[in-house]
Amino acid sequence: MTTRPAPASFPGAGALRETGRLFALALDVIVQTFRRPFQVREFVQQCWFIASVTILPTALVAIPFGAVVALQLGSLIVQLGAQSFTGAAAVLAIIQQAAPLVTALMVAGAGGSAICADLGARTIREEIDAMEVLGVNPIQRLVVPRVLAAMVIAVLLNGLVSVVGVLGSYFFNVVLQGGTPGAYLASFSALAQLPDLWISEIKALIFGFIAGVVAAYRGLNPKGGPKGVGDAVNQSVVITFLLLFFVNFVLTAVYLSVVPQKGS
Amino acid sequence: MGAEVVVEGLTKSFGRQTIWRDVTLTLPPGEVSVMLGPSGTGKSVFLKSMIGLLKPDRGRCEINGVDIVTCSEHKLYEIRKLFGVLFQDGALFGSMNLYDNVAFPLREHTKKSESEIRKVVFEKLDMTGLNGAEKKLPGEISGGMRKRAGLARALVLDPEIILVDEPDSGLDPVRTSYISQLLIDLNTQIDATILIVSHNINLARTVPDNIGMLFRRELIMFGPREVLLTSEEPVVKQFLNGSRIGPIGMSEEKDEATMAAEQAQVDAGHHDGGTDDVRGVVPQIQPTPGLGERAGVRRRLDRVMSILHTLPPAAQQGIRDSLTEEDRARYGAGAGATTALRPSPHPRNGDGGWQPASGDLNVAELPTSNYREPRGGQ
């Protein structure tokens, strides 16, 4: 009889294999999303759970983030003599970049780690195996509702962060840096446009998907025992963060070259 | 009647380490089989390969004619609905209470109303002695209760094949006996094919119709219980005895020098760790009175009698001794003239007469696939 071809072993093969499996899971999740019956209960529970662990931290991070943008830009922009554009710059920075990233970091850090730990614990306790044996696809039953919940909550949180961030920036600019409220508000539409809001929400959606899939992937493949689950959670957060910033870079580059910017 | 499981040339390895290779056996429909083997010989891996949780490197595992090694994922999920699997610690869903755990398969796969589900769930909980514990979470109950709850969940869809991973681990001898009785009663009631993975000698001697043993990456034998229980194979003898003398060591392999040293110690009067000689055929557990006869017993006897001449003499003797007067008359007292008879996997016809099987019943072609001459050893 022929033996199975030995798995290829060149440097980086392991990393490629893992990446391949991650993409396979992502594809599986997309396919299974459209398979009935949709797990409404699980989805709502997960949404509620992710929202409850992320709303407060996200809001608390958003305020200082807006403030930092305002402070940094404020001092720079004064030197250039363009104080009246502080509002415009802050809005651009917060809505396009800060909001989706802060949201994704929170969804990945708080929601994703919980998802990963939950699935990891279930895996090592053979619950996932048991579920498969009972003829229930764990990806459809457990992973899809979690990934969708992460996406929905990311989109909703993104709105929250945008509002809170802009309010924080406004507060610091107007109260602490002596900017004028009128100029700040009036310049909103000088540089920002509606597609900025769209790309912001699209980013949040994609980031939520990445956070959910990576957490689920690491959770379903822990390496041996309870310690493995801890490591998996750790890795899932780190991998998600790395992916987020890379994907953010790509999306921003594409957006900036596809959608004409105001004032250019 | 339960489904037949045909395993052919199954091989599994993790990386470079081969777990077992070329495992070939047939679980006869509706019969109870036990897979024995020292710890770490891949018994649980074998069980998981049979339900497609692990992918074997090569070989086939056919259930109702579907090869689960190569079939599509969709088909695999369909086939799995025929299975009831009891994992080592029950593998209950930690976030659900016992009632929801047992009701889970019903809610996922059937359109039963909540009151019907309730009826079935309470019936199964009652069967496993868990009345009154249905509101408890798996974390709040003992290992034995978790195991019984896992069994209740495995039974809820009336499976055709029941796989049980170490029913005795973590249970006291009394509860183990109850579980054994429960499995036999179940087999009587729903005529499911049952495979038990265990290293409990008591259970192996009294429960199954067929016994197999895995050792050193091979299935060293699989066949009617009498064959293994009377075997002179050193591994089997040592295993049944629980003695340190023999080819099984603390680690997987044992070299000649160690064996000689241990033999010398025993010869010098050191205890060999074994208990009494427990070989020989002992009576099998019978269904609880009132449940009737197990259909599998009759089918098995037909099958065994037809391959009797191929079995080792000690096993033949064991089987002949266990025959009742009625059976003797049926198969011809000498049991030597039975070679022409073929077993039938189907229930007897109305008058209970012996039905010679026709050619298409390859289920019965067991001498080649079911019992194998022990390899190696003596």
Interface residues (C-beta under 8 A of the other chain):
Chain A: M1 T3 R4 A121 R122 R125 E126 E127 D129 A130 M131 E132 V133 L134 G135 V136 N137 R141
Chain B: G9 K48 I51 L53 D57 R58 Y77 E78 R80 K81 F83 V85 F87 Q88 D89 A91 L92 F93 G94 F104 P105 E108 H109 G150 R153 L157
